[in-house]
Amino acid sequence: MGAASEISDHYSQGGLLARLETSLRDDGVDPESPTLEQLAPYDHFHGRGLEATEDMANRLPVSAADRILDIGSGLGGPARYMARRFGCRVSGIDLTAEFCEVARLLTARLGLEDRVSFREGDALAMPFGDAAFDGAYSMNVSMNIADKRALYRGIRRVLKPGAWLCLSEVAQGPGGEPDYPQAWAQTGATSFLATPENTRADLEASGFAVESLRDSTEASFDFAVRSRAIVRAGGKPPHRAVILALGERAGEAMANSGRALRDRRTVPVEFFCRKAEP
Ligand SMILES: C[S@@+](CC[C@H](N)C(=O)[O-])C[C@H]1O[C@@H](n2cnc3c(N)ncnc32)[C@H](O)[C@@H]1O
């Protein structure tokens, strides 16, 4: 089995749409006509869910005329959020066929298919023309990709001159290797964590000028405290994407994730950069 199929097998176990629809009904939501907000606990598959997407979007220079690329678009929550918030067009690319199918269906149910599209494919072989996009973002994807410079060079090729790239990822922290499974990988064989220093060096070597680097560890702790309080009060956790996608593997992955964050073995970071001129 190649790395790509091992990665998509990790994310996809079949039956995703049925599980999502069951969860929505359990929330009292009609799965045929959900709102963006009702889907948000499930379709933002990264730490802090919708809250992290909103935080990132607050910092992005997007206008309605822009074409944006979402690398590793998953179930499409971030792409639909960007399209609705900014009125822009968003193209997603993702390795996992089942995620792309569900992403398209949810997009149609929200009536956003004229502005948001998804292609099944490998971000290392970007299926878009040169200088096609005004900006690109990626949320919790690069941890699955070993050849970071090939990834960044491919993104750079499809960006217009001066376009931005926002990279939100789990970085390798100073505390040592995390335990597996994690939400993005069953074992270390498909996990390629980079330190923030290495990511900066790889971005710069691939033709990006890094403008800012943020560490959202404190925001993650704060989110965890609020989530636990909601659950203690009898509510559902606000972020349920890992449970939806990984099913019974989710509990161990989330416990490992919490420990790794606490021990600084992983650090959630966000790079904002611009395509630099050669
Ligand atoms: C943790 S999920 C994040 C999904 C989405 N970015 C989000 O935040 O909701 C990671 C995603 O990266 C995708 N992925 C991993 N490696 C990839 C690659 N080489 N090319 C495209 N997508 C990839 C997976 O299929 C999965 O959908």
PDBQT file of the ligand as one rigid body, heavy atoms in Angstrom, charges set to zero:
ROOT
HETATM    1  C1  LIG A 301      -7.327  16.569   9.246  1.00  0.00    +0.000 C 
HETATM    2  S1  LIG A 301      -8.080  16.602   7.674  1.00  0.00    +0.000 S 
HETATM    3  C2  LIG A 301      -8.347  18.360   7.436  1.00  0.00    +0.000 C 
HETATM    4  C3  LIG A 301      -9.442  18.652   6.426  1.00  0.00    +0.000 C 
HETATM    5  C4  LIG A 301      -9.749  20.120   6.211  1.00  0.00    +0.000 C 
HETATM    6  N1  LIG A 301      -8.561  20.861   5.861  1.00  0.00    +0.000 N 
HETATM    7  C5  LIG A 301     -10.383  20.732   7.422  1.00  0.00    +0.000 C 
HETATM    8  O1  LIG A 301      -9.673  21.413   8.167  1.00  0.00    +0.000 OA
HETATM    9  O2  LIG A 301     -11.584  20.547   7.630  1.00  0.00    +0.000 OA
HETATM   10  C6  LIG A 301      -6.677  16.340   6.586  1.00  0.00    +0.000 C 
HETATM   11  C7  LIG A 301      -7.082  16.228   5.139  1.00  0.00    +0.000 C 
HETATM   12  O3  LIG A 301      -5.901  16.272   4.327  1.00  0.00    +0.000 OA
HETATM   13  C8  LIG A 301      -6.111  15.421   3.225  1.00  0.00    +0.000 C 
HETATM   14  N2  LIG A 301      -4.794  15.105   2.653  1.00  0.00    +0.000 N 
HETATM   15  C9  LIG A 301      -3.756  14.475   3.256  1.00  0.00    +0.000 A 
HETATM   16  N3  LIG A 301      -2.705  14.365   2.402  1.00  0.00    +0.000 NA
HETATM   17  C10 LIG A 301      -3.088  14.946   1.240  1.00  0.00    +0.000 A 
HETATM   18  C11 LIG A 301      -2.467  15.149  -0.018  1.00  0.00    +0.000 A 
HETATM   19  N4  LIG A 301      -1.219  14.714  -0.278  1.00  0.00    +0.000 N 
HETATM   20  N5  LIG A 301      -3.159  15.788  -0.975  1.00  0.00    +0.000 NA
HETATM   21  C12 LIG A 301      -4.433  16.221  -0.758  1.00  0.00    +0.000 A 
HETATM   22  N6  LIG A 301      -5.072  16.045   0.416  1.00  0.00    +0.000 NA
HETATM   23  C13 LIG A 301      -4.423  15.422   1.404  1.00  0.00    +0.000 A 
HETATM   24  C14 LIG A 301      -6.852  14.247   3.821  1.00  0.00    +0.000 C 
HETATM   25  O4  LIG A 301      -7.508  13.488   2.842  1.00  0.00    +0.000 OA
HETATM   26  C15 LIG A 301      -7.806  14.959   4.772  1.00  0.00    +0.000 C 
HETATM   27  O5  LIG A 301      -9.010  15.299   4.151  1.00  0.00    +0.000 OA
ENDROOT
TORSDOF 0
